[in-house]
Amino acid sequence: MKDLYPSRIKGMPSILERKEPIIHNSTPEDGPLPQKELDFYEKNGYLFKQNFFSEEEVKVLQKELQRNMHDNQSSDAPSVIRETGGDEIRSVFDIHNNDEFFQDLSSDQRIVNIAEQLLGSQVYINQSRINFKPGFKGKGFYWHSDFETWHMEDGMPNMRAVSCSIILTDNYSYNGPLLLIPGSHNYFVQCVGETPEDHFKQSLKMQSLGVPDHDSINWLLKKGGRIDSATGPAGSVLFFESNTMHGSNGNISPMPRSNVFFVFNSIKNKLVEPFADVSARPEFVANRTNVKAIQPKQFNIGKRKVSMNQ
């Protein structure tokens, strides 16, 4: 397969124009988003929907978040990622396969139908995780395009995926919210450096390879004109394009910042061999086996009873 977006190069990186559509022939009749929101997503590379889930649902979501953290507190599973130099949980991956509640949440028709509308096809979960950013200790995520890593290390052929971040704690300007450069999804920034085997073991804790150079970030910022911050109450949802440049600061406030993260990939965009000529990352990071299109369903979150495993 031809590599449309070469990266991890030697020498000076280039900025390449996107080679495919952002909205894949969808109209308001194809899903819940009106034309105004489709246009906003196409222009900016993201869509933030405040209070997407009700207060009752948010309470259950927050309890499930704490239950999952409790269940994994002593886990040494490779899917449980801890902060560098500490024991705090940074992320728990593959929750749509390993946790019944979050498996149901990943097929909730309210979010799946939006993903299908944006991508113009049925979708499947390429990656899922919970991100914990505790008060005082939560580390940041440097500027990056998810697609660059998914393309080079997982073998995602094209930019036909959307990330869905469900905010489970109030996001303020001071507790490390996601930052996005609007319009950056229109350009692919090449990154410098050769990818080592098992790079994920380091990058999931702190990514230093597959990140853009300062000049490219400055160029994108001048194009976009601003940096947007995904701040809002718990229960809001952020949809952002796979190639949108984003990152977040560390959290030195007392207020935790946590979210559930589902990557919806088009069923027409399944993973192939990694373009970085390395072994594919493990299944818990990038799903490539037994891939099936999600069948959207109603999920009554408010009726869920939460119990802690002892």
C-alpha angles and dihedrals in degrees: 000000000000114000105233093181112040115189143154087070136162119247128010117359122229132211112234127198118245112262102203141047125277097211108040103219093296125148132187087269090064097063149342098293117097120222092261092061093042089053092048091051092047092051101039105027096236144059124207116200113191121213092006090157123047124250090254091052092046091057090055092045091052092049090050089050091055091044091054091048090049092049092051099039094104097027120126093189113137089236090066107081120196130200118269110265094008146066098240115121112248100178142353112209134202094027092152088065101035104039123056095207095051091043088059091044091053090060096045104136092223092068099027093055090054091050091049091049093050094046098038095229145058114293142211133197110267094176138356134186148149115237117207118195105176123200117274093003110049111119125218133248114233122229111288146144110237090211092061090060095038090050098045102035103026104030100242101169103202144016095262102121135094130203120222115201115189109201111222099176127041110274114219130177089254105048100066105274121183114276121206136188106221115228093017091114088075092069134054114217114208115223128213127235141059117271114238123212115272091015089155091074089069103026096057088060097040125348117220100151121061092034124123126252121251095252092056092050090050090050092050091047092052089050094047095038097214149026115246124209123214097222123156146107126304110276094044118123130216120202113191134176118254093245099044111125109238144151142154141229125243117269112245092158122096089243116096120224118206135162143173113237126202122178110206112199125189113257084230091059103059119163122271129183113316113268091220091070094241133117114283116263116255123281094254089064099040123016113222105146128075090006112181133170114259117250102216116228142175112265118194099208094172093065094055118118115210124212127177117232109232 
